[in-house]
């Protein structure tokens, strides 16, 4: 691991009052996230075979009901410009894919909060978006964060890349303020070397298997300019509370845990599940390719932030 890491306590991380950090919806596969404690205890008591049977029956019903919810949300709040922000709102299913919510107000609020959290985390490493000319949102979804940053920094060149072709198509049609690209699930990206001053990936490495993360890190380093900054989020200790004791013990022992679920099959890619990192593992993996400047625990609500420099 390269030297120069600063470790911050989560307490002083500035948060905008729009949403408390512990309730920020984050892009995930839905398994156990934000479940009440009594539901998690009940699930733990169910025999394995019975639990699998119940899931097999429940998940298809859930996906059907989700389709109905998204249809109704679009009828009730047609995708359009949302007052008073005057910002384009994507269809309900695209909103759900990035937050597990169809609420258009929440979509805007979380996007604004995320943009502020990115800037606050960068300040911990004495970096500012205003100093960047070329910026990539890696895993941009339907533009929830870029929607705000492009307004705040109109002189910067923004790019958004995602595997979700439907989301990128919507962004191209409604958000001409950025260069939108569809990327494959694995490298390479269609960008030349030394392209960006800043790359941020919010809720991306929180959902990739370990070997995929190891393939993406050198690719992101490749397209960073010398001195450029990479900002990534991971599920650190704040997110571990949803795991059972055995899973937490394994995570502490191995440094990485990948939990799979079939709940959102057909809604999210088959490989897209939930990853958890220890602080030491996350820093060592990023530090193998870049100089880690800061690790901000809770810097993105329930997710930790890693900031590194090429």
Buried (B, 14 or more C-beta within 10 A) or exposed (E): EBEEBEEBEBEEBEBBEBBEBEEBBBBBBBBBBBBEEEEBEEBEEEEEEEEEEEBEEEBBEBBEEBBEBBBEBBEEBEBEEBEEBEBBBBBBBBBBBBBBBBBBEBBBBBBBBBBBBBBBBBBBBEBEBEEBEBBBBBBBBBBBBBBBBBBEBEEBBBBBBBBBEBBBBBBBEBBEBBBBBBBEEEBEBEBEEBBBBBBBBBBBBBBBBBEBBEBBBEBBBBBBBEEBBBBBBBBBBBBBEBBEEEBBEBBBEEBBBBBEBBBBEEBBBEEBBBBBBBBEBBBBBBBBBBBBBBBBBBBBBBBBBBBBBB
